[in-house]
Structure formats: structure tokens, C-alpha cells
């Protein structure tokens, strides 16, 4: 069995230690962000229309967003690296499915999911380690499957580390993230940048994408 990278172990340990405090903080976090809710609703509408399979919230934490997505009419489950977070999610939402796992290498079949939500869930990933996450997201989605990706935006500057309250995290320029997704086989549907609210330090970024269809091979290219 391959040992997890050090940054994943450190992230899991940090969230295990902060799980109860974080769950209390996150429980009502969507109430004050109508633009975020609108983008989640747009994702849900596309995922329902696609109808290709269940939706996974990857990096679900204590499960509040997974429950919100269920309220939007989705067949949804959550996966998180932190066992303590998953324990809290299972206790608070016993009718939903939650599993411990690392989103860069999930025990799910190719194209098994109809949609993926990654809601500030890879913010602690070192920049050079991020492309494999987009590759794994693409593996799990069929053509036209939808991905919603939320992150801290860098204010137009380069990728930058910052002192997140749990453990070191990174801010990204939206165009660079969109480029990584495009290289992995995604097509951008839309984006939303939200200015920080009172008590927030940074602009928030959101990318809504769909898995691209592979090119169709031409038949009889040598002549009519």
C-alpha cells in the first residue's frame, strides 16, 4: 500500500484536531452568501439535467454542504480525508452516505459520478501536486459530467501561500486554475468571483465546468 504524501497526513491531522470547532463554524456558513448558493443551484440544475450518476462532494468536512446539495434534489454523498470530520458528518446527517478517502485516488470506477463538488477542498494542496486532482476528477466523470470548484482567489497575483486557520493553504489566480482544468479535459461553463465579506480576508473564486467529450475519429478520411 502506497504511503500518503506528508502534506495529506498533515492536513488530515490538522482537521481532526479542529473538527468540532470547524463544524460549528461551517454549520450556517451558506446563510450569508447568496451568490455562493446561486452557483451551487446552477451546478445542481446541470447535474440533475445530465442525470449520469450520483454527485460526490469531495472534501465534505462535517457534511453541511452535502446536506445542502441533497436539498437541491441531488443524489449525493461525501468523502473527506479526516476521519473525525466524517464521524461528525455521519452523526449529524445519518441518512446521508459519508466515507473517508483521499480525493486524488478514489476507489470509484471511471465515469461513475454525474457531478463533483470540490468546495475549498484542495486549498491545502501544494501547487505542483494539484494537476493530478483535476485528472482524477475527469476520470470519475463521463462526458458532460459537471464539476464545481471553489477556492481562494489570488487577487490577480500569482499562486500564494497563506496562514489558513487550520493549516497552510494557497490562493490561486482563476485563469491559471481554469487552465489546469482545461488541460485535464474540462470545458469552462462559467465563473464567479465574489469580494470578501466582513470577517473574510480574500476574494472567493468559483469555476463551473463540464467534462469534455473526446474527439470523434473521422471515418474514411482517405476519400468520399
C-alpha positions in Angstrom: 0.0 0.0 0.0 1.4 3.4 -1.0 2.0 5.7 1.9 0.1 9.0 1.7 2.2 12.2 1.0 3.3 14.1 4.0 1.0 17.1 3.2 -2.1 14.9 3.2 -1.2 13.3 6.5 -0.6 16.8 8.0 -3.9 18.1 6.6 -5.9 15.2 7.9 -4.3 15.5 11.4 -4.9 19.3 11.4 -8.6 18.9 10.6 -9.0 16.0 13.0 -7.7 18.4 15.7 -10.0 21.2 14.7 -13.1 19.2 13.6 -15.5 20.2 16.4 -14.7 23.9 16.1 -14.7 23.8 12.3 -18.1 22.0 12.3 -19.6 24.7 14.5 -18.2 27.4 12.2 -19.3 25.8 9.0 -22.8 24.8 10.0 -24.5 28.1 8.9 -21.8 29.3 6.6 -24.1 29.4 3.5 -26.7 31.6 5.1 -24.8 34.9 4.4 -23.6 34.1 0.8 -26.4 34.3 -1.7 -24.0 34.3 -4.7 -22.4 31.0 -3.5 -25.9 29.5 -3.1 -26.8 30.6 -6.6 -23.7 29.0 -8.1 -24.5 25.8 -6.2 -28.1 25.9 -7.5 -26.7 26.3 -11.1 -24.5 23.3 -10.6 -27.4 21.2 -9.2 -29.6 22.1 -12.1 -26.9 21.0 -14.6 -26.2 17.8 -12.7 -29.9 16.9 -12.5 -30.3 17.5 -16.2 -27.3 15.4 -17.0 -28.7 12.5 -14.9 -25.5 10.5 -15.5 -24.9 9.3 -11.9 -24.6 10.4 -8.3 -22.8 13.5 -7.1 -19.9 13.4 -4.8 -18.8 16.3 -2.5 -15.0 15.7 -2.3 -13.6 17.2 0.9 -17.0 17.3 2.5 -15.8 18.1 6.1 -18.7 17.9 8.5 -21.3 17.4 5.8 -23.3 20.6 5.8 -22.8 21.3 2.1 -23.5 17.7 1.2 -26.9 18.1 3.0 -27.5 21.4 1.2 -26.9 19.6 -2.2 -29.3 16.9 -1.2 -31.9 19.7 -0.5 -31.3 20.8 -4.1 -32.6 17.5 -5.4 -29.3 15.6 -5.9 -28.4 12.0 -5.1 -25.2 13.0 -3.2 -22.6 11.5 -0.9 -19.5 13.0 0.8 -15.8 11.9 1.1 -13.2 13.5 3.3 -9.6 12.9 4.4 -10.4 13.5 8.1 -11.9 10.5 10.0 -13.1 12.8 12.7 -14.9 15.1 10.2 -16.6 12.0 8.7 -17.6 10.9 12.2 -19.3 14.3 12.8 -21.0 14.2 9.4 -22.4 10.7 10.0 -23.7 11.7 13.4 -25.3 14.9 12.2 -26.7 13.5 8.9 -27.3 9.8 9.5 -29.4 9.4 6.4 -26.5 10.5 4.1 -23.5 8.5 3.0 -20.0 9.6 4.1 -16.7 7.9 3.6 -13.1 8.5 4.5 -10.9 8.9 1.4 -8.3 11.0 -0.4 -9.7 12.7 -3.5 -6.6 12.3 -5.6 -7.1 8.5 -5.7 -10.6 7.4 -5.0 -12.0 3.8 -5.1 -14.6 4.7 -7.7 -15.0 3.5 -11.2 -14.2 5.6 -14.3 -17.2 7.7 -15.2 -19.1 6.6 -12.1 -20.2 10.1 -11.0 -22.5 12.6 -12.6 -21.1 15.5 -10.8 -18.3 16.6 -8.4 -18.2 19.5 -5.9 -14.8 20.5 -4.6 -15.7 23.3 -2.2 -12.4 24.8 -0.9 -11.3 21.2 -0.5 -7.9 21.3 -2.3 -6.8 24.6 -0.9 -4.0 22.9 1.2 -2.6 21.1 -1.8 0.9 22.3 -2.8 0.7 23.9 -6.3 2.8 21.2 -8.1 0.6 18.5 -6.6 -2.7 19.9 -7.9 -2.8 18.7 -11.6 -3.4 15.0 -10.6 -6.5 16.1 -8.7 -8.1 17.5 -11.9 -7.1 14.3 -13.7 -8.8 12.2 -11.0 -12.0 14.4 -11.2 -12.0 13.9 -15.0 -11.6 10.2 -14.6 -14.6 9.9 -12.4 -16.9 11.9 -14.7 -18.5 10.8 -18.0 -18.6 13.3 -20.9 -20.7 16.3 -19.9 -20.4 15.4 -16.2 -20.2 18.7 -14.1 -17.5 19.9 -11.7 -17.9 22.8 -9.3 -14.6 24.1 -7.9 -14.4 26.7 -5.1 -11.1 28.3 -4.0 -9.4 31.4 -2.6 -8.6 33.7 -5.4 -5.2 35.5 -5.5 -6.4 39.0 -6.4 -4.8 38.7 -9.9 -1.4 37.8 -8.5 0.5 34.5 -8.7 -0.2 31.4 -6.6 0.4 32.4 -3.0 0.6 30.5 0.3 -1.2 32.0 3.3 -1.8 31.2 7.0 -5.2 29.4 6.9 -6.5 28.9 10.5 -6.2 25.1 10.1 -3.0 24.7 8.1 -1.1 26.3 5.3 -3.3 27.0 2.2 -2.9 28.5 -1.2 -4.6 31.3 -3.2 -4.8 30.8 -7.0 -5.4 33.1 -10.0 -8.6 32.0 -11.6 -7.2 31.8 -15.1 -4.4 29.5 -14.0 -6.8 27.1 -12.3 -9.1 27.2 -15.3 -6.1 26.3 -17.5 -5.2 23.3 -15.3 -8.8 22.1 -15.6 -8.7 22.6 -19.4 -5.5 20.5 -19.6 -7.2 17.7 -17.7 -10.2 17.6 -20.1 -12.7 20.1 -18.8 -14.6 22.9 -20.6 -15.4 26.0 -18.6 -19.2 26.8 -18.3 -18.9 29.8 -16.1 -17.0 31.5 -13.3 -17.9 33.7 -10.3 -15.6 35.9 -8.3 -17.0 37.2 -5.0 -15.5 40.0 -3.0 -14.8 39.2 0.7 -17.5 39.7 3.3 -16.9 41.2 6.7 -14.6 38.8 8.5 -13.2 37.3 5.3 -9.7 38.1 4.1 -9.7 37.1 0.4 -11.8 37.1 -2.7 -13.5 33.8 -3.4 -13.4 32.1 -6.7 -15.8 29.6 -8.3 -15.4 27.6 -11.5 -18.2 25.6 -13.1 -17.0 23.1 -15.7 -18.1 20.1 -17.7 -16.1 17.1 -18.7 -15.3 17.4 -22.4 -16.3 14.9 -25.0 -13.4 13.0 -26.7 -12.9 13.9 -30.3 -14.8 11.8 -32.8 -12.5 9.8 -35.1 -13.1 10.5 -38.8 -14.2 7.6 -40.8 -12.9 7.1 -44.3 -10.6 10.1 -44.2 -8.9 8.9 -47.4 -11.8 9.8 -49.7 -15.5 10.0 -50.3 
